Amino acid sequence: MSEWISTDDRLPEINRSVLLLIIYQKFDEGTNVESEEICVGGRVGDGDDWFIGNTRIMWDYGYNLQFTSDDVTHWMPLPDLPK
């Protein structure tokens, strides 16, 4: 399996689904805490925007959380499908 690639080193191709590591701040029990998500997504448009699944919005505990391109720290190509 591939290694995680830093977004500082290289970005995935536009409109190609990859695994994303997103590190962001969320409000939890009165405090901002750092949280991580691993999901399938990629870059869209001119490459400055990211998508998760078929949307640019993440859901967590029923609240709509948006992230910035700076929150996507690493990515990895998707594995091959089973044969």
C-alpha positions as YAML, in Angstrom:
chain: A
units: angstrom
residues:
- id: 1
  name: MET
  ca: [0.00, 0.00, 0.00]
- id: 2
  name: SER
  ca: [1.12, 3.55, -0.67]
- id: 3
  name: GLU
  ca: [2.53, 5.94, 1.91]
- id: 4
  name: TRP
  ca: [0.78, 9.16, 2.95]
- id: 5
  name: ILE
  ca: [1.87, 12.14, 0.82]
- id: 6
  name: SER
  ca: [2.09, 15.58, 2.39]
- id: 7
  name: THR
  ca: [0.09, 18.28, 0.60]
- id: 8
  name: ASP
  ca: [3.20, 20.45, 1.05]
- id: 9
  name: ASP
  ca: [5.12, 18.02, -1.17]
- id: 10
  name: ARG
  ca: [2.53, 17.20, -3.85]
- id: 11
  name: LEU
  ca: [-1.19, 17.48, -4.52]
- id: 12
  name: PRO
  ca: [-3.44, 14.85, -6.11]
- id: 13
  name: GLU
  ca: [-4.76, 15.33, -9.63]
- id: 14
  name: ILE
  ca: [-7.93, 17.42, -9.93]
- id: 15
  name: ASN
  ca: [-11.19, 15.38, -9.92]
- id: 16
  name: ARG
  ca: [-9.42, 12.19, -8.82]
- id: 17
  name: SER
  ca: [-10.69, 10.45, -5.66]
- id: 18
  name: VAL
  ca: [-8.02, 9.71, -3.05]
- id: 19
  name: LEU
  ca: [-7.85, 9.13, 0.70]
- id: 20
  name: LEU
  ca: [-7.58, 12.42, 2.59]
- id: 21
  name: LEU
  ca: [-6.31, 13.17, 6.08]
- id: 22
  name: ILE
  ca: [-8.04, 16.29, 7.40]
- id: 23
  name: ILE
  ca: [-6.93, 17.86, 10.69]
- id: 24
  name: TYR
  ca: [-9.29, 20.58, 11.85]
- id: 25
  name: GLN
  ca: [-10.59, 22.35, 14.94]
- id: 26
  name: LYS
  ca: [-14.05, 21.46, 16.22]
- id: 27
  name: PHE
  ca: [-16.09, 22.71, 19.15]
- id: 28
  name: ASP
  ca: [-16.63, 19.90, 21.65]
- id: 29
  name: GLU
  ca: [-18.19, 20.36, 25.09]
- id: 30
  name: GLY
  ca: [-17.31, 24.05, 25.27]
- id: 31
  name: THR
  ca: [-13.75, 23.71, 23.97]
- id: 32
  name: ASN
  ca: [-12.06, 23.78, 20.58]
- id: 33
  name: VAL
  ca: [-10.22, 20.50, 20.06]
- id: 34
  name: GLU
  ca: [-8.09, 19.23, 17.22]
- id: 35
  name: SER
  ca: [-9.79, 16.41, 15.36]
- id: 36
  name: GLU
  ca: [-8.77, 14.13, 12.49]
- id: 37
  name: GLU
  ca: [-10.84, 12.59, 9.72]
- id: 38
  name: ILE
  ca: [-9.80, 10.11, 7.05]
- id: 39
  name: CYS
  ca: [-12.16, 10.04, 4.10]
- id: 40
  name: VAL
  ca: [-12.40, 9.66, 0.35]
- id: 41
  name: GLY
  ca: [-12.26, 12.98, -1.49]
- id: 42
  name: GLY
  ca: [-10.11, 15.06, -3.78]
- id: 43
  name: ARG
  ca: [-9.52, 18.42, -5.45]
- id: 44
  name: VAL
  ca: [-12.06, 20.18, -7.66]
- id: 45
  name: GLY
  ca: [-12.38, 23.30, -9.78]
- id: 46
  name: ASP
  ca: [-9.15, 25.18, -10.19]
- id: 47
  name: GLY
  ca: [-7.56, 22.95, -7.55]
- id: 48
  name: ASP
  ca: [-8.02, 25.25, -4.55]
- id: 49
  name: ASP
  ca: [-11.23, 23.49, -3.42]
- id: 50
  name: TRP
  ca: [-11.63, 20.00, -2.01]
- id: 51
  name: PHE
  ca: [-14.55, 17.58, -1.95]
- id: 52
  name: ILE
  ca: [-15.51, 14.72, 0.35]
- id: 53
  name: GLY
  ca: [-17.61, 12.07, -1.32]
- id: 54
  name: ASN
  ca: [-19.94, 14.17, -3.45]
- id: 55
  name: THR
  ca: [-19.92, 17.33, -1.31]
- id: 56
  name: ARG
  ca: [-17.54, 19.94, 0.11]
- id: 57
  name: ILE
  ca: [-19.08, 19.72, 3.59]
- id: 58
  name: MET
  ca: [-18.23, 17.39, 6.47]
- id: 59
  name: TRP
  ca: [-20.83, 16.23, 9.01]
- id: 60
  name: ASP
  ca: [-19.99, 15.47, 12.62]
- id: 61
  name: TYR
  ca: [-22.52, 14.93, 15.43]
- id: 62
  name: GLY
  ca: [-25.23, 16.44, 13.24]
- id: 63
  name: TYR
  ca: [-23.45, 19.78, 12.83]
- id: 64
  name: ASN
  ca: [-22.26, 21.07, 9.50]
- id: 65
  name: LEU
  ca: [-18.47, 21.57, 9.67]
- id: 66
  name: GLN
  ca: [-16.59, 23.18, 6.83]
- id: 67
  name: PHE
  ca: [-12.87, 22.88, 6.41]
- id: 68
  name: THR
  ca: [-10.31, 24.88, 4.48]
- id: 69
  name: SER
  ca: [-7.75, 23.61, 2.03]
- id: 70
  name: ASP
  ca: [-5.12, 24.13, 4.75]
- id: 71
  name: ASP
  ca: [-6.87, 21.47, 6.87]
- id: 72
  name: VAL
  ca: [-6.12, 18.76, 4.30]
- id: 73
  name: THR
  ca: [-2.60, 17.77, 5.36]
- id: 74
  name: HIS
  ca: [-1.96, 14.45, 3.59]
- id: 75
  name: TRP
  ca: [-3.40, 12.20, 0.91]
- id: 76
  name: MET
  ca: [-2.92, 8.71, -0.47]
- id: 77
  name: PRO
  ca: [-4.03, 7.02, -3.71]
- id: 78
  name: LEU
  ca: [-6.95, 4.63, -3.30]
- id: 79
  name: PRO
  ca: [-6.01, 0.94, -3.33]
- id: 80
  name: ASP
  ca: [-6.85, -1.20, -6.34]
- id: 81
  name: LEU
  ca: [-10.26, -2.88, -6.31]
- id: 82
  name: PRO
  ca: [-10.29, -6.58, -5.40]
- id: 83
  name: LYS
  ca: [-10.25, -9.05, -8.25]
...
